[in-house]
Amino acid sequence: HDCAPRIMIKDAKWYGVPYRALLPVKVDGLLVAGRLITSEWEAHMSTRNTASCMAQGEAVGTAAALCAAKGCTPRELDVQLLRATLKEHGVYLGE
């Protein structure tokens, strides 16, 4: 059941998705995006739309590439390095 039309962010504002939401709780070495992320029910209604999924996909793809380059797992990745890399790629992080 999709209640997204009734749950809206007021005044054209936005919200962020923390990196930890892209890490499955009991599975190491895996990143998730879209319908698989960790969120509350209300947030989940808007995190699974195309634009949100594209942004999450870019974040997890970049994180995976950084992990491969650094030889670390997604949980060990320096989030500030990920943020800086995304910014270098022109991603708006709300700052």
C-alpha positions as CSV (number, residue, x, y, z in Angstrom):
1,H,0.0,0.0,0.0
2,D,1.5,3.3,-1.0
3,C,0.7,6.3,1.2
4,A,3.4,8.5,-0.2
5,P,1.0,11.2,-1.5
6,R,-0.2,11.8,2.0
7,I,3.3,11.9,3.5
8,M,5.1,15.0,2.1
9,I,8.1,17.1,3.1
10,K,6.7,20.6,3.7
11,D,8.0,23.8,2.0
12,A,10.0,22.0,-0.7
13,K,12.6,20.9,1.8
14,W,14.8,17.9,1.6
15,Y,16.3,15.3,3.9
16,G,19.5,13.3,4.0
17,V,20.1,9.5,4.1
18,P,22.8,8.6,6.5
19,Y,25.5,6.2,5.3
20,R,24.6,3.7,8.0
21,A,21.2,3.3,6.3
22,L,23.0,1.8,3.3
23,L,24.7,-0.9,5.4
24,P,22.7,-4.0,6.3
25,V,22.7,-4.6,10.0
26,K,24.0,-8.2,10.1
27,V,25.8,-8.5,6.7
28,D,29.3,-7.3,6.2
29,G,30.8,-6.4,2.9
30,L,27.4,-5.4,1.4
31,L,25.9,-2.0,0.5
32,V,22.2,-1.6,-0.3
33,A,20.0,1.1,-2.0
34,G,16.4,1.8,-2.8
35,R,13.8,-0.4,-1.2
36,L,16.5,-2.3,0.8
37,I,17.8,0.6,2.9
38,T,17.1,0.9,6.6
39,S,14.4,3.5,7.3
40,E,11.3,4.2,9.2
41,W,8.0,3.5,7.4
42,E,7.2,7.1,6.7
43,A,10.6,7.8,5.2
44,H,10.6,4.6,3.3
45,M,7.6,5.9,1.3
46,S,9.9,8.5,-0.3
47,T,13.2,6.7,-0.3
48,R,12.1,4.2,-3.0
49,N,11.3,6.7,-5.8
50,T,13.5,6.9,-8.9
51,A,15.4,10.1,-8.0
52,S,16.1,8.9,-4.5
53,C,17.2,5.5,-5.7
54,M,19.5,7.0,-8.3
55,A,21.2,9.2,-5.6
56,Q,21.5,6.2,-3.3
57,G,22.9,4.1,-6.1
58,E,25.6,6.7,-6.8
59,A,26.5,6.8,-3.2
60,V,26.8,3.0,-2.8
61,G,28.7,2.7,-6.1
62,T,31.2,5.3,-5.0
63,A,31.5,3.7,-1.6
64,A,32.1,0.3,-3.2
65,A,34.8,1.8,-5.5
66,L,36.5,3.5,-2.6
67,C,36.4,0.3,-0.6
68,A,38.0,-1.6,-3.4
69,A,40.7,1.1,-3.8
70,K,41.4,1.3,0.0
71,G,41.1,-2.4,0.7
72,C,38.5,-2.0,3.3
73,T,34.9,-3.1,4.0
74,P,32.0,-0.8,3.7
75,R,31.7,-0.5,7.5
76,E,35.4,0.5,7.7
77,L,35.1,3.2,5.0
78,D,35.8,6.7,6.1
79,V,32.5,8.5,5.6
80,Q,34.2,11.8,5.3
81,L,36.2,10.4,2.3
82,L,33.0,9.3,0.7
83,R,31.3,12.7,1.3
84,A,34.4,14.5,-0.2
85,T,34.4,12.2,-3.2
86,L,30.7,12.6,-3.9
87,K,31.1,16.4,-3.6
88,E,34.0,16.2,-6.1
89,H,31.6,14.4,-8.5
90,G,29.2,17.3,-8.1
91,V,26.7,15.6,-5.8
92,Y,24.7,18.0,-3.6
93,L,24.8,16.9,0.0
94,G,22.7,19.7,1.4
95,E,25.6,21.9,2.6
